[in-house]
Amino acid sequence: MSSDLKLYLQLLWQSVLFWSVVMGLYSIFRYYGLDEEVGFTVIEEYSGNQGTLRALMGFTTIGMLIGVLYASIDFLFEKFASNKLSLAYGLIIRTFLYFSITITIFTVVMELFSEIYGINLNTDRGWWRENKSFWATILYIVMASFAFSFIKIATEKFGKGVFLKMLMGKYKNPQEEKRIFMFLDLKDSTTIAENLGHFKYSQFIQDCFYDLNEVVPKYDAEIYQYVGDEAVLSWPYKKGLANNNCVDLFFAFQQKKQSKSQYYLDKYGIVPEFKAGLHGGVLMVTEVGVIKKEIAYHGDVINTSARIQAECNKHHVLLLISEKLLQDLRISTHLSTKFLGSVLLKGKQKKVNIHTIDKV
């Protein structure tokens, strides 16, 4: 299964599940027991348990279709247009597409249920303009969309599973976790910045990190933070080891940049090259801040990872890894390793054995 298909299917099931539940709940809120309330007049088709069941089936079907089509729009938009349009234009285009699709879905489902159950529902052209129930449903969908967007943004900000743990208060007190960290830094950044100037250099870094973000989800990585021209990536220990994710991501990022080498040469006159340091182990994670909350990692692992990356220039290599982490990996046959010696990293009292990894 290709990585793009995997990402689409992941987005698809989340969207279908969310919208099916949301629209199913709406049908219950909207129609259940209304015929028993004083002052309400309910059309026969939606009265009683049978009518409630019909409404539930109809709105759940609408939710499933909305989930499929909204997920498809989001996937295609993120893949082909998100880096070319401003946030405002992107929002306007998506809103227009969502609204048009919602009208189409409602029309199709209403016609379908009219045929199946013999219900007289108005689906004439422009039916939705004066239909108050439709506009009430649209308002509900808009509010649900905000909730869904908030959940997605929070998940992207804190990483998969972390947002839910924060809601549950897991990180209010420091917790011990075993993780892998990669410090990824632009090589010769000072020279490049001087040659390009601050404005074009900023665009250059933006393009580099956009390419990195296309690679990251395919290797189950989380972006912990950006610091200038440096990105800090992280994995739960087992996920980082699985399929050599923590190593293969680096080479996939290299390949991504090489495939766009002509673009970088035409726009900036240089193809970016990054160096990386990898290390893993046990450290502490906790929630910090009040005005701006963040998840912070504390411990020797993250400091050692940064120090290992700083050794790349000295040894004239692009990727360094600690021996401790390397021993837990199953290096693929397309990769080769080389022991570079024991180094006393800044701030440490004991030497650390480091290796480089390269493609065969």
N, C-alpha and C positions, 0 to 999 in steps of 0.2 A: 504494500500500500504506500503510495507517495505521501510525502510530508504534507503537501497542500491538501490532499484529500483527507488526511487524518485530522488536520486542523479544521477543515470545513465540517466534517462529521461531528467533531467535538462541539463546535459552535451550534450545529444543527440540533443535536439532541437537547442541549441546554435551552435553546430558544423554543423548541416545540414543547418541551415539558413545562416551561414557565408560562407560555401563552395558553396552553391547554388548561392548566390549573386556573389561571387568572380569569379566562373567559367562562370556564365552568362555574367558578364561584360567582361571577357576575350574573349568570342565569338564575342561580339560587337566590341571590340578593334581590334580583329584579322580579321574579315571578313566584317564588315559593310562598304559598299561603295568602296571596293577595286577595283571593276571592272571599277570604274570611274576615278581611278588614272592613270596618265601617267606613263608608264614603268612597270606596274604590269601585270602579266599574271595569271589569276585566273581560276582554273578548273571549268567547267560548273556547277558542283553540288553545289558549294559555291558562285556562282555569282548571283546578283540580290536580290530582297527582299525575294524570296522564299528560296534561298540558305542561306541567313542570318538567316531566321527563323529556318531552319533545324539545322544550327550550334548552334543557341541559345538553341534549345530543346536538342540537343545532349550534349552540355557542361553543361547545367543545370542538366541534368540527371546524368552526371559524377560527378558533384558537390554534388548532393544528396547522391550518393553511397559513395563518398569519406567521406562525413560528417558522415554517419552511421558507416562505418568501422573504420575510424580514432577515433571516439568517443568510440567505443567498445574497441579498442586497448588501448587507454588512461585510460579508466575505469579499465580494467583488470590489466593493468600494475601498476597503482597506488595502486590497492587493494592487489595484490599478490607479486609484485616484487620490488616496489620502495624502500622498506626498506632493501632489500637484495643485491642490485646492486649499484655500484658506479655511479655517474652522467655520466661519460664517457662511461661506458659499456651500461648503460641504453639508452643513446643517440644513440649509434651505433646500438643496437638491434631495437629500434624504427624506425630509419632511414631505416634500411633494410626492416622491415615490411611495412612501408609506401610505399617504392619504389616498392616492389613486388605487393602490393595491387593495386597501381596506374596503373601498367602495365596490371594487370588482368582486372581492371575496364575498361580501354581504349579498350582492346581487345574485351570484351563482348559487350560494347556499340557500337563499330564500326561494329561488326558482326550483331548486332540487326538492326542498321540503314541501313546497306547494304541490309538486307533482306526486310525491310519495304519499302525503297525508291528506291531499285534497284541501289544503288550507288556502284561503284567498288572501295572498300577500301581494301588495303592490310592488312590482318590479319594473314599472314603466321607466323609460328614459328620464333621468333627473329626479327619480323618486326620492332621493336622499335629501334634496334641498329643503323640503318642508316637513321632513320626518323628524319629530322631536325625539323619538326613541333612539334614532340613529345618532343624533348629535349628543345625546346623553351617553351613549355607548362610546362615541369618539372621545369625549371628555375623560371617561374611565380609562380608555386605552392610553391616552396621553399621560395620565397620572401613573399608570402601570409602567409605561415606557421610561418615565423618570426614575422609578424605583429600580427597574432592570438596569438602566444605564448607571445608576449609582452603585449597584452591586458589582457591575463589570469594572467600573473605574476603580473602586476600592480593591477589587481582586487583583487588577493589574498593578496597582500601587504597592500593595503589600505582598503579593504573590499568592499562588494557589493554596487555599486552605488557611492562610494566615489571617485573613480578614475575619473569618468565622471564629477562629481562636481568640482574636482580639475582642470580638463581641462577647464571647464567653468569659473574658477577663483572664485568660490563661497567662498572658505575659505581664500582668500587673506586678507579679513577683518574678525575679529572674529564673529562667528555666535552662536546664542543661540540654544541649543538642549536639549531635555529631554531624558536621557539614564539611563540604569541600568549597574552597574559595579560589577564584581566578582573578588576578589583577591584570587587566589588559590595558596597555599604554601605547600611545602613538610614538613611533620611533622618530628621532630627529625633529621633535615638535617645535623646539625653539627656532631652528633654521627655517622650517616651513612657515612658521608664523611671521618671521621677519620678511620672507620673500612674498608672501601673499597679502600681508596687511591684515588688520584685525577683523575687518568686515568679511573679506573673502575667506579668511581662516575659519571664522565662525561657521560659514556655509559649508566649508570643507569638513569640519567636525560633525556638523549636522548630517551630512550625506553619509559619513562613515558609520555613525550610530544608527542611522536608518537601515543601512545594510545589516548591521549587527542585529537589530531587532527582528529582521526577517529570518535570521538563522536561529536565534535563541529558543523560540518555542519548539523547534524540531528536536532539540536535545535536552528538553525538560529543565532548562536553566532558568534561574530567577536573576533579574538585574537588581542588585542591592542598592547601588547608587552610581551616579556620574560625578566625577570630580575633574572639572576642566576637560582635558583630552584623555582622561582615563575612565574606564568603566570597571566596576567591581561586580563580578558574577558569582552566583552561589548555587549549590545543590544540596539537598539532603544527601547524606553520605552514600546510601545505597543507590539512589537515582543517578548520582554522578558517576558511580562505578559501572552501572548497567550499560552495556554496549559501548563502553569507553566514552560515554557522553562528554565528560569533562575534557577529554583530549580531542575527540573528533570535532567538537564545536570550533576549536581554534582553527583546524585545517579547513573546515567548511566555511568559516569566515574569510580565510585567506582565498579560497577558491571563489567566493562571492565577489571579492574585490578584484581578483584577476579577470573575472568574466566581465567586469565593468571598467577595465583598465583604460579603454579608449575614451570612455566618458570622463574619467578623472583627468586623463592627459589633455583632452580638449578643453576642459573647464578650468583646471588648476595647474596643468603642466607637470603633474606628479601623481604617481600611484601610491596611496597610503600603505604603510607597512606597520604592523603592530607587534609588540613583544608581550609575552605573558609569563606569569609565575603561578604555579599551582601547588596547593598544600591542603591538607585536610586533617580533621581531628575533632576533639570535644571542645566546646566553648559555651559561653553563656549568651542567652538572648533575652531581651526584656523590652518593655514598652517605655519610651522616654518622652518627655515633653508634656506640656499642658495646652498651650496655644496652638502648637503644631505637633501632633503626635507622630512618632516614628518607631519602627522596630530597630533596635540597635544590637549589634553583636560585640561582645567583649571577650578578649582572651588572646592567648599566644598564637592561635591558629591564624587569625586574620593579620596579625602583625608579621608573622613569618612569611605568609603568602606575599605580602607587599615587599619584604626584604629580598625574597627570592627573585621576584620580577626585576628588582633593581640590579641584580647580578647579570642580567642578559647582555648588557653592553660590554661588560668586562670580559665575558666569555665569547662574545661575537655570535650569539645564537638568538633565536626568536622565541623559543619555548623552553622553560626550565620547570622541573618538577622535583619535589622532595622525594627522597628514597622511601620514606615511610608510606607515602601515598602510592608510589609506583609499585611497591610490593603487593598492594591490594588490587591492582589493576591486572587485567588479562590483555596484554598488548596484542593487537591484531598483527597479522603477518605483513600487512602493508605499511607497518611502522617499524622503525628501528630506534633503539635507545643507546645512549653513550654516557658512561660515568665521567663526570667532570671533576670530581674530587670533593673534599670536605672544606666547607667555608665557614668562617666565623661571621655570622650576620650581625649587622649593627644592632646593639642592644641585647644581644644574647651572650650567654657565658659558655655554652657548648656548641661545638661545630655541627653543621648540618650537611649531610651528604646530598648532593644535587646531581640530577641527570638531565640530559636534553633528549627530546623526542623529535624525530623527523620522519618524513615519508621515504619509503624505500624507492 
